[in-house]
Amino acid sequence: MTTVAETETTPEAIEELVGRIFMEGVGAFHLATVYLGIKHGLFALLDGRRLTTAELATEAGLDEWYVGEWLQAEVTAGLVLADDEDDLRRGRFTVAPGVREALVDETGPAYIGGLPLAQAAALSVMPQLLTAFRTGAGVPYSAYGEDAVAAQAALNRPAFAHQLVPEWIPQIPDVAALLADPTRQARVADVGCGLGWAAIELAKAYPHLRVDGYDSDEASITAARRNAAEAGVADRVTFDVADASGGYGAGRYDLVLFFECVHDMAHPVEAMAQARDAVAPGGHVIVMDERVAETLTIGEPTEIFFATASVLWCLPQGRVEPDSEAIGTVMRPDRFRGVVRDAGWSDIEILGIEHPFWRFYRLVG
């Protein structure tokens, strides 16, 4: 590891850093045009088709001049293909290979369209965040707007749709047996449920299961109820506004789930204590949170993403309450172990589920 005393400013170091920041800026600017393409449905309209600028603008109900500039940007970036690169005004356009999977198919395993939405939401609160740095206050989730709600769901939904039931649950055999046993009619609490996609997938896979989803964001709960109704599981899945640090049914649940939310909470110790109260004897509490490195790791892209997300997203939202003890995105296993022990649990078990972004825990005793 390089220490402060060993650093040296050289022309090469300056050039390398300037180049790196420039490329990060290029990526950030391009992500903004991807955002426009997703929000206006432009990638979806071009998927499997060859349209002129005028045709695309007409179908999208947009200004042709702006659409032409957008096409030029995406052709330059390689996300859109033009059959006449010498005259974009007369050519036809279609999406490049991979765009459908990455930016159009919202439930596909490769979908990454939530990232531009998250960037836009984070940038929208920069004035509040500047103030928060001075005052120590938080920035409420509601201030991030509808893009934040959509982004959070979009970044997690593909994994819930493709991995939760077929991959993750089978790797926890006792939980798998519990959910698969129709005589048990198990009850599940999905705490921090967001738009409810995990709860819905569980209900679809196990017809005898009852799932209660809880989230502190009212807009998310409203959307979750609508999603459950559209999926045909509203008779077995309920959603309610509730704070994880408050009570939601003593001894009621055979399984309590926290999917990517503990690090955001203002009172994670109280939330884990409430989980201890909510779970029935012999039940299970499973936590999925960011797979951050066990120690500070410099330069690794995923670690940079988690660390910056903590500054822009997770910590500000967790510090809204004046007595907040929010952790932020970088919740390392040892830190979480301390949280659960303070909540009255004896330890955590790190489960053997492999995922590039998430680590899975079971709370013990």
C-alpha positions in Angstrom: 0.0 0.0 0.0 1.3 3.5 -0.9 1.5 5.8 2.1 1.1 9.6 2.1 4.8 10.0 2.7 5.6 7.9 -0.4 3.5 9.9 -2.9 5.2 12.1 -5.4 3.7 14.6 -7.9 5.2 14.0 -11.3 4.1 15.2 -14.8 3.2 11.6 -15.6 1.0 11.4 -12.4 -0.8 14.6 -13.3 -1.3 13.5 -16.9 -2.7 10.1 -15.8 -5.1 11.7 -13.3 -6.3 14.3 -15.7 -6.9 11.6 -18.3 -8.8 9.5 -15.8 -11.1 12.3 -14.6 -11.7 13.3 -18.2 -12.8 9.8 -19.1 -15.0 9.6 -16.0 -16.6 12.9 -17.2 -17.1 11.5 -20.6 -18.9 8.5 -19.1 -21.0 10.6 -16.9 -22.1 12.8 -19.8 -22.9 9.8 -21.9 -24.9 8.2 -19.1 -27.1 11.3 -19.2 -27.9 10.8 -22.8 -28.7 7.1 -22.1 -31.1 8.4 -19.4 -32.9 10.5 -22.0 -33.1 7.4 -24.3 -34.6 5.3 -21.6 -37.1 7.8 -20.3 -38.3 8.7 -23.8 -38.3 5.0 -24.9 -36.0 5.7 -27.8 -33.9 2.5 -27.4 -37.1 0.5 -27.1 -38.5 2.1 -30.3 -35.3 1.3 -32.2 -35.1 -2.3 -30.9 -35.5 -4.7 -33.9 -36.3 -1.8 -36.3 -34.7 0.6 -38.7 -36.1 4.1 -38.3 -35.2 7.5 -39.7 -34.8 10.5 -37.4 -38.2 11.8 -38.4 -39.9 8.4 -37.9 -38.3 8.0 -34.5 -39.3 11.5 -33.4 -42.8 11.1 -34.6 -43.3 7.7 -32.9 -41.8 9.1 -29.6 -43.8 12.3 -29.8 -40.5 14.3 -29.6 -38.8 17.2 -31.4 -36.9 16.0 -34.4 -34.0 18.3 -34.0 -33.3 17.0 -30.4 -33.8 13.4 -31.5 -31.3 13.9 -34.3 -28.7 15.2 -31.8 -29.4 12.3 -29.5 -28.9 9.8 -32.4 -25.6 11.4 -33.3 -24.5 11.0 -29.7 -25.5 7.4 -29.4 -24.0 6.5 -32.8 -20.8 8.1 -31.7 -20.9 6.2 -28.4 -21.7 2.9 -30.3 -25.1 2.2 -28.7 -27.0 3.0 -32.0 -26.0 1.9 -35.5 -26.5 4.0 -38.6 -26.7 2.7 -42.1 -25.3 5.9 -43.4 -22.7 7.4 -41.1 -21.8 10.1 -43.7 -25.3 11.6 -43.6 -27.2 11.0 -40.4 -30.1 13.2 -41.5 -31.0 10.7 -44.2 -30.0 7.4 -42.7 -31.8 4.8 -40.7 -31.0 3.7 -37.2 -31.2 0.6 -35.0 -29.8 -0.4 -31.6 -26.4 -2.1 -31.4 -26.1 -5.7 -30.3 -26.6 -6.0 -26.5 -28.6 -2.8 -26.1 -31.9 -4.7 -25.9 -30.6 -6.8 -23.1 -28.8 -4.0 -21.2 -31.3 -1.1 -21.6 -34.7 -2.4 -23.0 -35.6 -5.7 -21.3 -36.3 -4.5 -17.8 -36.6 -8.0 -16.3 -33.7 -9.5 -18.2 -30.7 -10.6 -16.2 -28.3 -8.1 -17.9 -30.5 -5.1 -17.5 -28.6 -2.1 -16.2 -31.0 0.7 -17.1 -31.4 1.6 -13.4 -28.0 3.2 -13.3 -28.7 6.3 -15.4 -31.9 6.8 -13.4 -29.8 6.6 -10.2 -27.3 9.1 -11.5 -30.0 11.6 -12.4 -31.7 11.2 -9.0 -28.4 11.8 -7.2 -27.5 14.8 -9.3 -31.0 16.3 -8.6 -30.3 16.6 -4.9 -26.8 18.2 -5.1 -28.0 21.5 -3.6 -29.5 19.7 -0.6 -26.3 17.5 -0.3 -24.1 20.5 -0.3 -26.1 21.9 2.6 -26.1 18.5 4.4 -22.3 18.5 4.3 -22.3 21.8 6.2 -25.1 21.0 8.7 -24.8 17.2 9.2 -28.4 16.8 8.2 -29.7 14.1 5.9 -31.4 14.2 2.5 -34.7 12.4 2.5 -35.3 9.6 0.0 -38.4 11.5 -1.2 -36.2 14.4 -2.3 -34.5 12.1 -4.9 -37.8 11.9 -6.7 -39.5 9.2 -8.8 -36.2 8.3 -10.6 -34.8 7.1 -7.3 -37.7 4.7 -6.7 -37.5 3.4 -10.2 -33.7 3.1 -10.1 -33.7 1.2 -6.9 -36.2 -1.3 -8.2 -34.6 -1.6 -11.7 -31.1 -2.4 -10.3 -32.5 -5.2 -8.1 -35.4 -6.6 -10.0 -33.5 -8.7 -12.6 -31.7 -10.6 -9.8 -35.0 -11.2 -7.9 -36.6 -12.4 -11.1 -33.8 -14.8 -12.2 -31.8 -15.7 -9.1 -33.8 -15.4 -5.9 -35.9 -18.6 -6.3 -33.8 -20.8 -8.6 -30.4 -20.0 -7.3 -30.2 -18.3 -3.9 -32.9 -20.1 -1.9 -31.7 -23.6 -2.8 -28.3 -22.7 -1.3 -30.0 -22.3 2.1 -31.5 -25.8 2.4 -33.5 -25.3 5.6 -35.1 -22.1 4.3 -35.8 -23.9 1.0 -37.5 -26.8 2.8 -39.5 -24.3 4.9 -40.8 -22.5 1.8 -41.5 -25.6 -0.2 -43.6 -27.3 2.5 -47.3 -26.6 1.8 -48.3 -27.9 5.3 -46.3 -25.1 7.0 -48.1 -22.2 5.2 -45.0 -20.2 6.1 -45.2 -16.4 6.7 -42.5 -14.2 5.3 -41.6 -10.5 6.1 -39.8 -8.6 3.4 -38.4 -5.6 5.3 -37.3 -2.7 3.1 -39.3 -4.2 0.3 -39.2 -1.3 -2.2 -41.5 -1.9 -5.1 -42.1 -5.5 -3.9 -40.4 -7.5 -6.6 -38.8 -10.0 -4.2 -42.0 -10.6 -2.3 -43.9 -11.1 -5.6 -41.4 -13.6 -6.9 -41.6 -15.6 -3.7 -45.4 -15.6 -3.8 -45.4 -16.7 -7.5 -43.0 -19.6 -6.7 -44.7 -20.8 -3.5 -48.6 -20.6 -3.9 -49.1 -21.5 -0.2 -46.8 -18.7 1.1 -48.0 -15.4 2.7 -45.6 -12.5 2.4 -45.9 -9.1 4.1 -43.7 -6.3 2.7 -42.7 -3.3 4.7 -41.0 -0.1 3.6 -40.8 3.4 5.0 -41.4 5.1 1.6 -45.1 5.5 0.9 -44.6 5.9 -2.8 -42.8 2.6 -3.0 -45.5 0.8 -1.0 -48.2 2.3 -3.3 -46.4 1.0 -6.4 -45.7 -2.4 -4.7 -49.4 -2.9 -4.1 -50.1 -2.2 -7.8 -47.4 -4.6 -8.8 -48.8 -7.4 -6.7 -52.2 -6.9 -8.1 -50.9 -7.0 -11.7 -48.9 -10.1 -10.9 -52.1 -11.8 -9.5 -50.7 -12.4 -6.0 -52.4 -9.5 -4.0 -54.5 -12.1 -2.1 -51.3 -13.5 -0.5 -49.0 -10.5 -0.5 -49.6 -7.3 1.5 -47.5 -4.1 1.7 -47.6 -1.6 4.4 -45.6 1.6 5.3 -43.5 0.8 8.4 -40.1 1.6 9.8 -37.8 -1.4 10.3 -36.9 -0.2 13.7 -40.5 -0.3 14.8 -42.6 -3.4 15.6 -44.3 -5.4 12.8 -45.6 -8.6 14.4 -44.0 -10.3 17.4 -43.2 -13.9 16.8 -45.2 -13.8 13.6 -42.8 -14.8 10.8 -41.0 -18.0 9.8 -38.6 -16.0 7.6 -37.6 -12.3 7.8 -35.7 -10.9 4.8 -33.7 -7.7 4.5 -32.6 -7.3 0.9 -30.1 -4.5 0.3 -31.4 -2.1 2.9 -29.7 -2.4 6.3 -26.9 -0.1 5.5 -29.4 2.6 4.6 -31.3 2.5 7.9 -31.0 5.3 10.5 -31.2 2.7 13.3 -29.7 -0.6 12.1 -29.3 -2.0 15.6 -32.9 -1.4 16.5 -33.9 -2.9 13.1 -32.0 -6.1 13.8 -33.5 -6.2 17.3 -37.0 -5.9 15.9 -36.2 -8.8 13.5 -35.3 -10.8 16.6 -38.7 -10.0 18.0 -40.6 -10.6 14.7 -39.2 -14.0 13.9 -41.0 -17.1 15.3 -39.1 -19.8 17.3 -37.1 -21.8 14.8 -37.4 -19.1 12.2 -34.7 -17.5 10.1 -33.5 -13.9 9.4 -31.6 -13.5 6.2 -29.8 -10.2 5.2 -28.5 -9.4 1.8 -26.2 -6.4 1.6 -23.4 -5.0 -0.5 -20.4 -7.3 -1.0 -17.8 -4.7 0.0 -14.3 -5.8 0.6 -13.4 -6.8 4.2 -10.8 -4.0 4.2 -10.3 -0.7 2.3 -9.5 -1.5 -1.3 -8.2 1.2 -3.6 -8.9 1.5 -7.3 -11.3 -1.5 -7.7 -14.3 -0.3 -9.7 -17.0 -2.0 -7.7 -15.4 -0.6 -4.4 -15.3 2.9 -5.9 -19.0 2.5 -6.9 -20.0 1.5 -3.4 -17.9 4.2 -1.7 -19.3 7.0 -3.9 -22.9 5.7 -3.6 -22.5 6.0 0.1 -21.7 9.7 -0.2 -24.4 10.5 -2.8 -27.2 8.1 -1.8 -27.2 5.8 1.1 -25.7 7.9 4.0 -27.6 11.1 3.3 -30.9 9.1 3.2 -30.0 7.3 6.4 -29.1 10.6 8.3 -32.5 12.2 8.0 -33.3 11.4 11.6 -31.3 13.6 14.0 -30.2 10.6 16.2 -29.2 8.5 13.2 -26.6 5.8 13.4 -26.7 5.0 9.7 -23.7 3.0 8.4 -23.7 3.9 4.7 -23.0 1.6 1.7 -19.7 0.3 2.9 -20.9 -2.0 5.6 -18.1 -4.5 6.1 -18.8 -7.9 7.7 -17.1 -7.0 11.0 -19.2 -3.8 11.2 -22.4 -5.7 10.6 -21.3 -8.4 13.2 -21.1 -5.6 15.7 -24.6 -4.3 14.8 -26.3 -7.7 15.2 -24.5 -8.4 18.5 -25.6 -5.0 19.9 -29.1 -6.0 18.8 -29.0 -9.2 21.0 -27.9 -11.8 18.4 -24.9 -13.9 19.1 -23.3 -13.7 15.6 -23.7 -13.7 11.8 -23.2 -16.6 9.4 -21.9 -15.6 6.0 -23.8 -17.8 3.5 -22.0 -19.4 0.6 -24.1 -17.6 -2.1 -21.8 -16.1 -4.7 -22.7 -12.8 -6.2 -20.5 -10.0 -7.5 -22.4 -7.2 -5.7 -24.1 -8.8 -2.7 -23.2 -10.8 0.4 -25.7 -12.9 2.2 -25.9 -13.3 6.0 -28.0 -15.4 8.4 -28.4 -14.0 11.9 -27.5 -16.5 14.6 -29.0 -17.0 18.1 
